[in-house]
Amino acid sequence: MGLPWYCVHTVVLNNPGRLLSVHIMHTALVYSWAGSMALYELAVFDPSDPVLDPMWRQGMFVIPFMTRLGITNSWGGWSISGGTITNPGIWSYESVARAHIVFPACASWQLSGIGYIGT
C-alpha cells in the first residue's frame, strides 16, 4: 500500500535544506512531464476536424488543459477554432511546452550544486 507521508518525510526532517530541495525537484519532475507530454500530444494531434474529431476523442490529456487556460494557437499555423493563423505569438502550445521543460531544468541545475546560471 505504501507508507504514510509523515514516514517518508522523516528521512529529510532534520535537514530543512534537503527537504526543500526534494520538493522543488519533485515540482521540476511534474513540470517536465507536463512539457514532454504536451510535445508528444502535439506530435500526434490532428487538428483538421475539430468538430467531428475533437482532441478528447484523440486521447489528449494535457492540451485540453492548456486550451482551457487560453492557449489556442500553434506554431504549425493552426488554431483550435479551426482557422489558419500567420502569427501565433509567444504563447502557443509549443512555447508553453518548451517552457515547462526549460524552467525546471534551470531549477535542477541550481539545486544540483553545479553553480549559478550566468556566473
N, CA, C and O atoms as a printed pandas DataFrame, in Angstrom:
     atom_number atom_name residue_name chain_id  residue_number  x_coord  y_coord  z_coord
0              1         N          MET        A               1    0.826   -1.188    0.000
1              2        CA          MET        A               1    0.000    0.000    0.000
2              3         C          MET        A               1    0.869    1.249    0.000
3              4         O          MET        A               1    0.582    2.195   -0.734
4              5         N          GLY        A               2    1.898    1.273    0.787
5              6        CA          GLY        A               2    2.759    2.448    0.827
6              7         C          GLY        A               2    2.815    3.052    2.211
7              8         O          GLY        A               2    1.959    2.803    3.060
8              9         N          LEU        A               3    3.819    3.835    2.409
9             10        CA          LEU        A               3    3.989    4.494    3.694
10            11         C          LEU        A               3    3.200    5.792    3.738
11            12         O          LEU        A               3    3.027    6.437    2.704
12            13         N          PRO        A               4    2.716    6.190    4.908
13            14        CA          PRO        A               4    2.070    7.498    5.019
14            15         C          PRO        A               4    3.091    8.617    4.797
15            16         O          PRO        A               4    4.296    8.391    4.911
16            17         N          TRP        A               5    2.616    9.804    4.486
17            18        CA          TRP        A               5    3.514   10.898    4.128
18            19         C          TRP        A               5    4.485   11.241    5.246
19            20         O          TRP        A               5    5.630   11.601    4.969
20            21         N          TYR        A               6    4.059   11.139    6.510
21            22        CA          TYR        A               6    4.950   11.530    7.601
22            23         C          TYR        A               6    6.100   10.546    7.775
23            24         O          TYR        A               6    7.166   10.937    8.251
24            25         N          CYS        A               7    5.917    9.288    7.405
25            26        CA          CYS        A               7    7.033    8.328    7.473
26            27         C          CYS        A               7    8.059    8.615    6.386
27            28         O          CYS        A               7    9.261    8.469    6.606
28            29         N          VAL        A               8    7.591    9.017    5.229
29            30        CA          VAL        A               8    8.506    9.323    4.137
30            31         C          VAL        A               8    9.292   10.594    4.444
31            32         O          VAL        A               8   10.478   10.679    4.125
32            33         N          HIS        A               9    8.650   11.574    5.056
33            34        CA          HIS        A               9    9.309   12.840    5.334
34            35         C          HIS        A               9   10.280   12.765    6.510
35            36         O          HIS        A               9   11.071   13.691    6.690
36            37         N          THR        A              10   10.254   11.716    7.309
37            38        CA          THR        A              10   11.191   11.629    8.429
38            39         C          THR        A              10   12.628   11.476    7.957
39            40         O          THR        A              10   13.554   11.761    8.716
40            41         N          VAL        A              11   12.833   11.037    6.732
41            42        CA          VAL        A              11   14.189   10.897    6.195
42            43         C          VAL        A              11   14.853   12.264    6.066
43            44         O          VAL        A              11   16.050   12.394    6.320
44            45         N          VAL        A              12   14.104   13.268    5.683
45            46        CA          VAL        A              12   14.666   14.598    5.462
46            47         C          VAL        A              12   14.183   15.604    6.498
47            48         O          VAL        A              12   14.307   16.811    6.291
48            49         N          LEU        A              13   13.635   15.125    7.607
49            50        CA          LEU        A              13   13.034   16.016    8.594
50            51         C          LEU        A              13   14.060   16.918    9.269
51            52         O          LEU        A              13   13.781   18.094    9.500
52            53         N          ASN        A              14   15.226   16.401    9.586
53            54        CA          ASN        A              14   16.225   17.184   10.305
54            55         C          ASN        A              14   17.127   17.985    9.380
55            56         O          ASN        A              14   18.078   18.615    9.844
56            57         N          ASN        A              15   16.854   17.975    8.109
57            58        CA          ASN        A              15   17.655   18.723    7.152
58            59         C          ASN        A              15   16.717   19.570    6.300
59            60         O          ASN        A              15   16.266   19.121    5.246
60            61         N          PRO        A              16   16.413   20.808    6.749
61            62        CA          PRO        A              16   15.415   21.607    6.040
62            63         C          PRO        A              16   15.830   21.962    4.616
63            64         O          PRO        A              16   14.972   22.095    3.743
64            65         N          GLY        A              17   17.124   22.118    4.366
65            66        CA          GLY        A              17   17.568   22.407    3.006
66            67         C          GLY        A              17   17.292   21.251    2.066
67            68         O          GLY        A              17   16.889   21.444    0.920
68            69         N          ARG        A              18   17.515   20.049    2.567
69            70        CA          ARG        A              18   17.247   18.867    1.750
70            71         C          ARG        A              18   15.746   18.671    1.555
71            72         O          ARG        A              18   15.312   18.257    0.480
72            73         N          LEU        A              19   14.957   18.960    2.573
73            74        CA          LEU        A              19   13.503   18.858    2.458
74            75         C          LEU        A              19   12.983   19.795    1.372
75            76         O          LEU        A              19   12.146   19.404    0.559
76            77         N          LEU        A              20   13.474   21.022    1.359
77            78        CA          LEU        A              20   13.070   21.983    0.338
78            79         C          LEU        A              20   13.544   21.537   -1.042
79            80         O          LEU        A              20   12.803   21.644   -2.019
80            81         N          SER        A              21   14.765   21.043   -1.122
81            82        CA          SER        A              21   15.300   20.593   -2.406
82            83         C          SER        A              21   14.499   19.431   -2.973
83            84         O          SER        A              21   14.233   19.380   -4.174
84            85         N          VAL        A              22   14.117   18.502   -2.113
85            86        CA          VAL        A              22   13.336   17.353   -2.571
86            87         C          VAL        A              22   12.002   17.814   -3.151
87            88         O          VAL        A              22   11.565   17.298   -4.180
88            89         N          HIS        A              23   11.358   18.767   -2.512
89            90        CA          HIS        A              23   10.067   19.231   -3.009
90            91         C          HIS        A              23   10.218   20.055   -4.287
91            92         O          HIS        A              23    9.367   19.974   -5.172
92            93         N          ILE        A              24   11.272   20.835   -4.394
93            94        CA          ILE        A              24   11.498   21.592   -5.627
94            95         C          ILE        A              24   11.808   20.646   -6.781
95            96         O          ILE        A              24   11.344   20.859   -7.901
96            97         N          MET        A              25   12.586   19.608   -6.514
97            98        CA          MET        A              25   12.893   18.644   -7.572
98            99         C          MET        A              25   11.641   17.862   -7.982
99           100         O          MET        A              25   11.488   17.524   -9.155
100          101         N          HIS        A              26   10.756   17.572   -7.044
101          102        CA          HIS        A              26    9.502   16.902   -7.403
102          103         C          HIS        A              26    8.660   17.805   -8.294
103          104         O          HIS        A              26    8.053   17.340   -9.259
104          105         N          THR        A              27    8.623   19.094   -7.974
105          106        CA          THR        A              27    7.910   20.046   -8.815
106          107         C          THR        A              27    8.525   20.095  -10.205
107          108         O          THR        A              27    7.805   20.172  -11.201
108          109         N          ALA        A              28    9.855   20.050  -10.279
109          110        CA          ALA        A              28   10.533   20.053  -11.575
110          111         C          ALA        A              28   10.183   18.807  -12.386
111          112         O          ALA        A              28   10.021   18.889  -13.603
112          113         N          LEU        A              29   10.067   17.664  -11.728
113          114        CA          LEU        A              29    9.674   16.443  -12.442
114          115         C          LEU        A              29    8.264   16.552  -13.013
115          116         O          LEU        A              29    8.009   16.129  -14.140
116          117         N          VAL        A              30    7.357   17.118  -12.233
117          118        CA          VAL        A              30    5.979   17.268  -12.701
118          119         C          VAL        A              30    5.923   18.250  -13.868
119          120         O          VAL        A              30    5.221   18.004  -14.848
120          121         N          TYR        A              31    6.655   19.360  -13.773
121          122        CA          TYR        A              31    6.707   20.333  -14.863
122          123         C          TYR        A              31    7.271   19.701  -16.123
123          124         O          TYR        A              31    6.731   19.893  -17.213
124          125         N          SER        A              32    8.354   18.948  -15.979
125          126        CA          SER        A              32    8.983   18.316  -17.140
126          127         C          SER        A              32    8.053   17.304  -17.786
127          128         O          SER        A              32    7.991   17.212  -19.012
128          129         N          TRP        A              33    7.328   16.545  -16.971
129          130        CA          TRP        A              33    6.369   15.594  -17.530
130          131         C          TRP        A              33    5.303   16.328  -18.332
131          132         O          TRP        A              33    4.944   15.898  -19.428
132          133         N          ALA        A              34    4.798   17.432  -17.793
133          134        CA          ALA        A              34    3.749   18.176  -18.490
134          135         C          ALA        A              34    4.261   18.710  -19.824
135          136         O          ALA        A              34    3.548   18.655  -20.827
136          137         N          GLY        A              35    5.484   19.225  -19.845
137          138        CA          GLY        A              35    6.044   19.740  -21.092
138          139         C          GLY        A              35    6.292   18.663  -22.118
139          140         O          GLY        A              35    5.959   18.831  -23.291
140          141         N          SER        A              36    6.874   17.554  -21.689
141          142        CA          SER        A              36    7.155   16.485  -22.647
142          143         C          SER        A              36    5.868   15.823  -23.137
143          144         O          SER        A              36    5.776   15.437  -24.302
144          145         N          MET        A              37    4.885   15.691  -22.267
145          146        CA          MET        A              37    3.606   15.116  -22.684
146          147         C          MET        A              37    2.888   16.042  -23.664
147          148         O          MET        A              37    2.249   15.574  -24.606
148          149         N          ALA        A              38    2.990   17.348  -23.447
149          150        CA          ALA        A              38    2.371   18.299  -24.376
150          151         C          ALA        A              38    3.039   18.227  -25.746
151          152         O          ALA        A              38    2.355   18.278  -26.768
152          153         N          LEU        A              39    4.370   18.108  -25.779
153          154        CA          LEU        A              39    5.050   17.984  -27.071
154          155         C          LEU        A              39    4.670   16.683  -27.771
155          156         O          LEU        A              39    4.507   16.662  -28.991
156          157         N          TYR        A              40    4.528   15.604  -27.015
157          158        CA          TYR        A              40    4.092   14.339  -27.616
158          159         C          TYR        A              40    2.680   14.465  -28.184
159          160         O          TYR        A              40    2.413   14.024  -29.301
160          161         N          GLU        A              41    1.787   15.064  -27.416
161          162        CA          GLU        A              41    0.416   15.207  -27.890
162          163         C          GLU        A              41    0.343   16.096  -29.121
163          164         O          GLU        A              41   -0.469   15.852  -30.013
164          165         N          LEU        A              42    1.184   17.127  -29.180
165          166        CA          LEU        A              42    1.208   17.976  -30.365
166          167         C          LEU        A              42    1.706   17.210  -31.581
167          168         O          LEU        A              42    1.294   17.493  -32.707
168          169         N          ALA        A              43    2.590   16.243  -31.362
169          170        CA          ALA        A              43    3.111   15.458  -32.481
170          171         C          ALA        A              43    2.054   14.518  -33.055
171          172         O          ALA        A              43    2.073   14.238  -34.254
172          173         N          VAL        A              44    1.141   14.031  -32.232
173          174        CA          VAL        A              44    0.142   13.069  -32.717
174          175         C          VAL        A              44   -1.247   13.686  -32.914
175          176         O          VAL        A              44   -2.152   13.005  -33.395
176          177         N          PHE        A              45   -1.431   14.947  -32.555
177          178        CA          PHE        A              45   -2.743   15.591  -32.656
178          179         C          PHE        A              45   -3.059   15.938  -34.107
179          180         O          PHE        A              45   -2.197   16.437  -34.831
180          181         N          ASP        A              46   -4.287   15.675  -34.530
181          182        CA          ASP        A              46   -4.749   16.008  -35.877
182          183         C          ASP        A              46   -5.796   17.116  -35.768
183          184         O          ASP        A              46   -6.942   16.846  -35.409
184          185         N          PRO        A              47   -5.412   18.376  -36.078
185          186        CA          PRO        A              47   -6.354   19.490  -35.916
186          187         C          PRO        A              47   -7.260   19.715  -37.120
187          188         O          PRO        A              47   -7.935   20.742  -37.186
188          189         N          SER        A              48   -7.296   18.790  -38.072
189          190        CA          SER        A              48   -8.018   19.043  -39.317
190          191         C          SER        A              48   -9.531   19.155  -39.130
191          192         O          SER        A              48  -10.173   19.915  -39.855
192          193         N          ASP        A              49  -10.116   18.431  -38.189
193          194        CA          ASP        A              49  -11.564   18.479  -37.990
194          195         C          ASP        A              49  -11.881   18.589  -36.499
195          196         O          ASP        A              49  -12.109   17.574  -35.841
196          197         N          PRO        A              50  -11.897   19.816  -35.957
197          198        CA          PRO        A              50  -12.118   19.966  -34.515
198          199         C          PRO        A              50  -13.548   19.665  -34.069
199          200         O          PRO        A              50  -13.796   19.530  -32.871
200          201         N          VAL        A              51  -14.493   19.556  -35.003
201          202        CA          VAL        A              51  -15.880   19.304  -34.623
202          203         C          VAL        A              51  -16.164   17.805  -34.534
203          204         O          VAL        A              51  -16.691   17.336  -33.525
204          205         N          LEU        A              52  -15.820   17.052  -35.574
205          206        CA          LEU        A              52  -16.120   15.620  -35.592
206          207         C          LEU        A              52  -15.031   14.765  -34.951
207          208         O          LEU        A              52  -15.289   13.628  -34.556
208          209         N          ASP        A              53  -13.830   15.298  -34.844
209          210        CA          ASP        A              53  -12.730   14.554  -34.220
210          211         C          ASP        A              53  -12.016   15.473  -33.218
211          212         O          ASP        A              53  -10.878   15.877  -33.459
212          213         N          PRO        A              54  -12.672   15.805  -32.100
213          214        CA          PRO        A              54  -12.064   16.734  -31.143
214          215         C          PRO        A              54  -10.888   16.100  -30.405
215          216         O          PRO        A              54  -10.641   14.898  -30.502
216          217         N          MET        A              55  -10.178   16.936  -29.674
217          218        CA          MET        A              55   -8.950   16.461  -29.025
218          219         C          MET        A              55   -9.227   15.414  -27.956
219          220         O          MET        A              55   -8.404   14.521  -27.758
220          221         N          TRP        A              56  -10.336   15.490  -27.274
221          222        CA          TRP        A              56  -10.613   14.484  -26.244
222          223         C          TRP        A              56  -10.859   13.120  -26.864
223          224         O          TRP        A              56  -10.574   12.102  -26.234
224          225         N          ARG        A              57  -11.384   13.075  -28.088
225          226        CA          ARG        A              57  -11.604   11.800  -28.754
226          227         C          ARG        A              57  -10.286   11.211  -29.262
227          228         O          ARG        A              57  -10.182   10.003  -29.470
228          229         N          GLN        A              58   -9.290   12.059  -29.458
229          230        CA          GLN        A              58   -7.975   11.602  -29.899
230          231         C          GLN        A              58   -7.091   11.192  -28.727
231          232         O          GLN        A              58   -5.938   10.814  -28.934
232          233         N          GLY        A              59   -7.599   11.256  -27.520
233          234        CA          GLY        A              59   -6.844   10.805  -26.358
234          235         C          GLY        A              59   -5.924   11.849  -25.765
235          236         O          GLY        A              59   -4.974   11.501  -25.063
236          237         N          MET        A              60   -6.177   13.112  -26.025
237          238        CA          MET        A              60   -5.331   14.172  -25.482
238          239         C          MET        A              60   -5.645   14.379  -24.003
239          240         O          MET        A              60   -6.794   14.263  -23.577
240          241         N          PHE        A              61   -4.607   14.685  -23.229
241          242        CA          PHE        A              61   -4.786   14.924  -21.797
242          243         C          PHE        A              61   -4.300   16.308  -21.398
243          244         O          PHE        A              61   -4.988   17.004  -20.650
244          245         N          VAL        A              62   -3.144   16.724  -21.872
245          246        CA          VAL        A              62   -2.546   17.992  -21.448
246          247         C          VAL        A              62   -3.059   19.161  -22.280
247          248         O          VAL        A              62   -3.316   20.237  -21.742
248          249         N          ILE        A              63   -3.211   18.962  -23.579
249          250        CA          ILE        A              63   -3.617   20.064  -24.461
250          251         C          ILE        A              63   -4.986   20.642  -24.084
251          252         O          ILE        A              63   -5.141   21.861  -24.153
252          253         N          PRO        A              64   -5.988   19.844  -23.689
253          254        CA          PRO        A              64   -7.252   20.470  -23.276
254          255         C          PRO        A              64   -7.109   21.406  -22.075
255          256         O          PRO        A              64   -7.806   22.417  -21.989
256          257         N          PHE        A              65   -6.215   21.076  -21.157
257          258        CA          PHE        A              65   -5.996   21.975  -20.022
258          259         C          PHE        A              65   -5.336   23.276  -20.474
259          260         O          PHE        A              65   -5.669   24.349  -19.972
260          261         N          MET        A              66   -4.407   23.182  -21.414
261          262        CA          MET        A              66   -3.777   24.393  -21.942
262          263         C          MET        A              66   -4.801   25.242  -22.686
263          264         O          MET        A              66   -4.780   26.469  -22.589
264          265         N          THR        A              67   -5.691   24.598  -23.424
265          266        CA          THR        A              67   -6.731   25.319  -24.159
266          267         C          THR        A              67   -7.692   26.002  -23.197
267          268         O          THR        A              67   -8.139   27.120  -23.451
268          269         N          ARG        A              68   -8.009   25.337  -22.104
269          270        CA          ARG        A              68   -8.895   25.923  -21.102
270          271         C          ARG        A              68   -8.288   27.182  -20.490
271          272         O          ARG        A              68   -9.016   28.079  -20.065
272          273         N          LEU        A              69   -6.952   27.251  -20.444
273          274        CA          LEU        A              69   -6.279   28.431  -19.906
274          275         C          LEU        A              69   -6.094   29.539  -20.938
275          276         O          LEU        A              69   -5.605   30.618  -20.603
276          277         N          GLY        A              70   -6.481   29.287  -22.195
277          278        CA          GLY        A              70   -6.452   30.343  -23.197
278          279         C          GLY        A              70   -5.441   30.162  -24.305
279          280         O          GLY        A              70   -5.353   31.016  -25.187
280          281         N          ILE        A              71   -4.674   29.089  -24.300
281          282        CA          ILE        A              71   -3.725   28.835  -25.382
282          283         C          ILE        A              71   -4.511   28.204  -26.525
283          284         O          ILE        A              71   -5.094   27.133  -26.357
284          285         N          THR        A              72   -4.531   28.860  -27.695
285          286        CA          THR        A              72   -5.332   28.344  -28.808
286          287         C          THR        A              72   -4.556   28.216  -30.105
287          288         O          THR        A              72   -5.074   27.630  -31.056
288          289         N          ASN        A              73   -3.345   28.733  -30.192
289          290        CA          ASN        A              73   -2.604   28.751  -31.449
290          291         C          ASN        A              73   -1.394   27.834  -31.394
291          292         O          ASN        A              73   -0.884   27.508  -30.321
292          293         N          SER        A              74   -0.943   27.423  -32.583
293          294        CA          SER        A              74    0.229   26.566  -32.693
294          295         C          SER        A              74    1.213   27.176  -33.676
295          296         O          SER        A              74    0.825   27.937  -34.563
296          297         N          TRP        A              75    2.487   26.841  -33.515
297          298        CA          TRP        A              75    3.499   27.288  -34.470
298          299         C          TRP        A              75    3.313   26.612  -35.821
299          300         O          TRP        A              75    3.885   27.057  -36.816
300          301         N          GLY        A              76    2.524   25.549  -35.871
301          302        CA          GLY        A              76    2.258   24.856  -37.132
302          303         C          GLY        A              76    1.275   25.599  -38.029
303          304         O          GLY        A              76    1.018   25.160  -39.149
304          305         N          GLY        A              77    0.724   26.708  -37.565
305          306        CA          GLY        A              77   -0.180   27.508  -38.374
306          307         C          GLY        A              77   -1.646   27.177  -38.194
307          308         O          GLY        A              77   -2.473   27.662  -38.966
308          309         N          TRP        A              78   -2.003   26.373  -37.207
309          310        CA          TRP        A              78   -3.395   26.035  -36.975
310          311         C          TRP        A              78   -3.854   26.581  -35.634
311          312         O          TRP        A              78   -3.052   26.878  -34.748
312          313         N          SER        A              79   -5.154   26.701  -35.515
313          314        CA          SER        A              79   -5.776   27.173  -34.288
314          315         C          SER        A              79   -6.861   26.183  -33.879
315          316         O          SER        A              79   -7.425   25.484  -34.721
316          317         N          ILE        A              80   -7.143   26.132  -32.596
317          318        CA          ILE        A              80   -8.183   25.233  -32.100
318          319         C          ILE        A              80   -9.544   25.602  -32.676
319          320         O          ILE        A              80  -10.398   24.734  -32.855
320          321         N          SER        A              81   -9.748   26.868  -32.962
321          322        CA          SER        A              81  -11.036   27.294  -33.506
322          323         C          SER        A              81  -11.240   26.849  -34.947
323          324         O          SER        A              81  -12.329   27.029  -35.493
324          325         N          GLY        A              82  -10.218   26.270  -35.577
325          326        CA          GLY        A              82  -10.364   25.743  -36.927
326          327         C          GLY        A              82   -9.758   26.606  -38.006
327          328         O          GLY        A              82   -9.639   26.158  -39.147
328          329         N          GLY        A              83   -9.375   27.814  -37.695
329          330        CA          GLY        A              83   -8.807   28.692  -38.699
330          331         C          GLY        A              83   -7.299   28.544  -38.824
331          332         O          GLY        A              83   -6.649   27.915  -37.989
332          333         N          THR        A              84   -6.761   29.130  -39.874
333          334        CA          THR        A              84   -5.308   29.168  -40.031
334          335         C          THR        A              84   -4.810   30.513  -39.544
335          336         O          THR        A              84   -5.505   31.522  -39.663
336          337         N          ILE        A              85   -3.619   30.526  -39.000
337          338        CA          ILE        A              85   -3.044   31.752  -38.462
338          339         C          ILE        A              85   -1.670   31.957  -39.075
339          340         O          ILE        A              85   -1.019   31.004  -39.504
340          341         N          THR        A              86   -1.238   33.205  -39.110
341          342        CA          THR        A              86    0.089   33.508  -39.643
342          343         C          THR        A              86    1.067   33.865  -38.546
343          344         O          THR        A              86    2.266   33.627  -38.691
344          345         N          ASN        A              87    0.584   34.433  -37.444
345          346        CA          ASN        A              87    1.465   34.819  -36.345
346          347         C          ASN        A              87    0.877   34.285  -35.038
347          348         O          ASN        A              87   -0.011   34.913  -34.462
348          349         N          PRO        A              88    1.358   33.139  -34.565
349          350        CA          PRO        A              88    0.778   32.570  -33.344
350          351         C          PRO        A              88    1.151   33.324  -32.080
351          352         O          PRO        A              88    0.503   33.143  -31.049
352          353         N          GLY        A              89    2.172   34.159  -32.131
353          354        CA          GLY        A              89    2.587   34.896  -30.949
354          355         C          GLY        A              89    3.469   34.069  -30.039
355          356         O          GLY        A              89    3.875   32.959  -30.382
356          357         N          ILE        A              90    3.759   34.622  -28.878
357          358        CA          ILE        A              90    4.661   33.952  -27.940
358          359         C          ILE        A              90    3.961   32.793  -27.257
359          360         O          ILE        A              90    4.546   31.721  -27.101
360          361         N          TRP        A              91    2.712   32.993  -26.846
361          362        CA          TRP        A              91    2.012   31.963  -26.077
362          363         C          TRP        A              91    1.291   31.002  -26.999
363          364         O          TRP        A              91    0.087   31.120  -27.230
364          365         N          SER        A              92    2.041   30.057  -27.518
365          366        CA          SER        A              92    1.466   28.983  -28.319
366          367         C          SER        A              92    1.668   27.671  -27.574
367          368         O          SER        A              92    2.325   27.637  -26.534
368          369         N          TYR        A              93    1.104   26.598  -28.104
369          370        CA          TYR        A              93    1.236   25.292  -27.448
370          371         C          TYR        A              93    2.702   24.884  -27.312
371          372         O          TYR        A              93    3.125   24.406  -26.259
372          373         N          GLU        A              94    3.469   25.075  -28.377
373          374        CA          GLU        A              94    4.869   24.650  -28.359
374          375         C          GLU        A              94    5.712   25.470  -27.396
375          376         O          GLU        A              94    6.579   24.925  -26.713
376          377         N          SER        A              95    5.468   26.774  -27.334
377          378        CA          SER        A              95    6.276   27.603  -26.433
378          379         C          SER        A              95    5.976   27.296  -24.971
379          380         O          SER        A              95    6.886   27.300  -24.143
380          381         N          VAL        A              96    4.724   27.032  -24.645
381          382        CA          VAL        A              96    4.378   26.677  -23.263
382          383         C          VAL        A              96    4.978   25.322  -22.903
383          384         O          VAL        A              96    5.480   25.142  -21.794
384          385         N          ALA        A              97    4.930   24.370  -23.828
385          386        CA          ALA        A              97    5.513   23.047  -23.569
386          387         C          ALA        A              97    7.023   23.146  -23.375
387          388         O          ALA        A              97    7.574   22.515  -22.473
388          389         N          ARG        A              98    7.687   23.921  -24.204
389          390        CA          ARG        A              98    9.145   24.063  -24.070
390          391         C          ARG        A              98    9.514   24.823  -22.807
391          392         O          ARG        A              98   10.540   24.534  -22.191
392          393         N          ALA        A              99    8.697   25.786  -22.414
393          394        CA          ALA        A              99    8.960   26.484  -21.152
394          395         C          ALA        A              99    8.842   25.533  -19.973
395          396         O          ALA        A              99    9.578   25.661  -18.994
396          397         N          HIS        A             100    7.917   24.574  -20.059
397          398        CA          HIS        A             100    7.768   23.589  -18.986
398          399         C          HIS        A             100    8.935   22.608  -18.933
399          400         O          HIS        A             100    9.102   21.905  -17.936
400          401         N          ILE        A             101    9.725   22.550  -19.967
401          402        CA          ILE        A             101   10.914   21.699  -19.951
402          403         C          ILE        A             101   12.146   22.495  -19.543
403          404         O          ILE        A             101   12.988   21.990  -18.800
404          405         N          VAL        A             102   12.263   23.734  -20.017
405          406        CA          VAL        A             102   13.463   24.542  -19.761
406          407         C          VAL        A             102   13.495   25.068  -18.329
407          408         O          VAL        A             102   14.543   24.999  -17.686
408          409         N          PHE        A             103   12.400   25.584  -17.814
409          410        CA          PHE        A             103   12.411   26.184  -16.480
410          411         C          PHE        A             103   12.760   25.196  -15.367
411          412         O          PHE        A             103   13.545   25.552  -14.488
412          413         N          PRO        A             104   12.219   23.976  -15.357
413          414        CA          PRO        A             104   12.655   23.034  -14.317
414          415         C          PRO        A             104   14.092   22.588  -14.500
415          416         O          PRO        A             104   14.764   22.246  -13.526
416          417         N          ALA        A             105   14.572   22.586  -15.740
417          418        CA          ALA        A             105   15.979   22.247  -15.947
418          419         C          ALA        A             105   16.863   23.292  -15.280
419          420         O          ALA        A             105   17.910   22.961  -14.723
420          421         N          CYS        A             106   16.441   24.554  -15.336
421          422        CA          CYS        A             106   17.195   25.612  -14.643
422          423         C          CYS        A             106   17.156   25.406  -13.137
423          424         O          CYS        A             106   18.166   25.606  -12.462
424          425         N          ALA        A             107   16.005   25.009  -12.599
425          426        CA          ALA        A             107   15.904   24.755  -11.160
426          427         C          ALA        A             107   16.747   23.557  -10.764
427          428         O          ALA        A             107   17.380   23.569   -9.708
428          429         N          SER        A             108   16.767   22.526  -11.591
429          430        CA          SER        A             108   17.583   21.351  -11.297
430          431         C          SER        A             108   19.057   21.703  -11.314
431          432         O          SER        A             108   19.822   21.238  -10.470
432          433         N          TRP        A             109   19.454   22.519  -12.270
433          434        CA          TRP        A             109   20.840   22.957  -12.366
434          435         C          TRP        A             109   21.220   23.742  -11.117
435          436         O          TRP        A             109   22.314   23.574  -10.577
436          437         N          GLN        A             110   20.316   24.596  -10.664
437          438        CA          GLN        A             110   20.575   25.431   -9.496
438          439         C          GLN        A             110   20.731   24.585   -8.237
439          440         O          GLN        A             110   21.629   24.841   -7.435
440          441         N          LEU        A             111   19.879   23.590   -8.051
441          442        CA          LEU        A             111   19.890   22.798   -6.824
442          443         C          LEU        A             111   20.922   21.685   -6.826
443          444         O          LEU        A             111   21.199   21.098   -5.780
444          445         N          SER        A             112   21.495   21.385   -7.985
445          446        CA          SER        A             112   22.429   20.268   -8.051
446          447         C          SER        A             112   23.789   20.618   -7.476
447          448         O          SER        A             112   24.614   19.728   -7.270
448          449         N          GLY        A             113   24.040   21.883   -7.213
449          450        CA          GLY        A             113   25.322   22.282   -6.658
450          451         C          GLY        A             113   26.365   22.585   -7.714
451          452         O          GLY        A             113   27.521   22.848   -7.381
452          453         N          ILE        A             114   25.980   22.553   -8.984
453          454        CA          ILE        A             114   26.932   22.837  -10.055
454          455         C          ILE        A             114   27.277   24.316  -10.061
455          456         O          ILE        A             114   28.424   24.683  -10.318
456          457         N          GLY        A             115   26.317   25.155   -9.788
457          458        CA          GLY        A             115   26.586   26.580   -9.739
458          459         C          GLY        A             115   25.414   27.374  -10.271
459          460         O          GLY        A             115   24.421   26.825  -10.748
460          461         N          TYR        A             116   25.561   28.669  -10.176
461          462        CA          TYR        A             116   24.514   29.558  -10.640
462          463         C          TYR        A             116   24.589   29.703  -12.146
463          464         O          TYR        A             116   25.673   29.680  -12.730
464          465         N          ILE        A             117   23.444   29.852  -12.765
465          466        CA          ILE        A             117   23.409   30.087  -14.203
466          467         C          ILE        A             117   23.764   31.547  -14.437
467          468         O          ILE        A             117   23.203   32.443  -13.807
468          469         N          GLY        A             118   24.678   31.769  -15.325
469          470        CA          GLY        A             118   25.076   33.122  -15.659
470          471         C          GLY        A             118   26.275   33.632  -14.881
471          472         O          GLY        A             118   26.634   34.800  -15.030
472          473         N          THR        A             119   26.907   32.812  -14.061
473          474        CA          THR        A             119   28.095   33.273  -13.340
474          475         C          THR        A             119   29.295   32.461  -13.730
475          476         O          THR        A             119   30.393   32.702  -13.228
